[in-house]
Amino acid sequence: MHTDTPTIRGRVVPQWATTLEVRPVRPAERPAWRTLMATHHYLGFRGFVGESLWYVACVDTDWVALVGWAAAAWMVRVRDQWIGWSRPQQWARLKFVVNNARFLILPDVHIPNLASKTLAQNTQRLSADWTAGYGHPVLVAETFVDPTRFAGTSYRAAGWTALGPTRGFARRHRHYVAHGQPKQVWVRPLSPDGAAPLRAPFLPPTLIGGTPTMLDFNTLNWIGPDGLRPRLAALPDPRHRRGIRHRLDHVLLLALAAVLAGQRHYVAISDWIRDLDPEARRRFGCPRWGDTYQVPSEPTLRRVLQQVDPDAVDAILNAWLDSETRRVGDVLAIDGKSLRGSAHGARTRPVHLLAGMVHRTGQVLGQVDVDVKTNEIPRLRDLLAPLDITGHIVTTDALHTQTATARFLVEEKHAHYVMEVKGNQPTLQEACAALALEDFSPSGPHGRSGPRADRTADGAHDDRPE
């Protein structure tokens, strides 16, 4: 019988000593974990199918609970309805769901709330551990509780949600066999977005091997009126008309989407496009031949990207991103970099570019060639002149801390600026170092400045001595 006094195998454990740690099982501990699970769990244990992780919950050095996670069940109607994904999405994204296949509180362990605490700690670290072990996170955890044995109280206390019963079938090889023992299905989201990414047309790039991006592909206008594809359709096709299977705007749309998702070379771009599920291909307007939405091959992508005018494509992409993502008040970073490997021989200077990038989205609004680094100062005006940056905040390094640049930004572009001050402006640097806190608004006395600095929050005069 469980009591309020924590005990482990008959030994009373003081409440202050019950520091619970849930961690993966070490290789040397796996035989002991396997034996305990096979001996004491009512289902026994012969192993897991597919990807799996084994955990142990410890109080000090004592094992008090064992937890096993494995690949998700192939088909669960109430779970699939809760997620809201299509069948093709389920086939492609099931790896992002994980099943709590075994959970065992060891015999003679009586610690109040141990089960819910173990589950809560385990789910907090589960996705990170899964990424470290298998190269991808997990977004949703599921489990099946036998209602004839358990009420699922520990799962409810740990933040899980009951969805309803299964239909009472078990998978045997390639077939499903009725066993007449429905289980209660419980789920718990493991990410702030819950199951939303699993039913979205486009998965976040980080889930499919890309680099993080601040663009939400599901909200961008790809093929609608004034979308990216209609803009790309205005480009002339440099290819010979004979033998063309994929339209230029279609190829460029997919290639640019792959680049925005973090792909950086031809093979990666092609792999990203090939791995798109049918719903994502439909959203991109891919042509449908029979039952399949077709995408271009890697050689086709390579030829198109090598032949098309890069400046024209860059201008269209930036204009589209600007209309889709930029907001008043965005921060625009200005910086110049030399392209590695662009110098040819000792007499040729490397290519040096001055570019402007939006902090929030990583979007490059434009770039200009610079002969040498010291010529960045006049070229900043050429970079920003065609851009509408009204209300934006422009950040620069110390090289661009110039009076003429500040006036250009404020008076002509109606923008704000944050400029770094270093030793190249010694007089200004000394003047900044001499400033006191009271010289900055609103850092006056009592956190207020200006003519009303001597008034309290309710407007009454403050006669307290300074």
Summary of the structure (lengths in Angstrom):
residues: 466
radius of gyration: 30.5
end to end distance: 67.3
largest distance: 87.7
contacts: 1266
relative contact order: 0.06
helix: 36%
strand: 21%
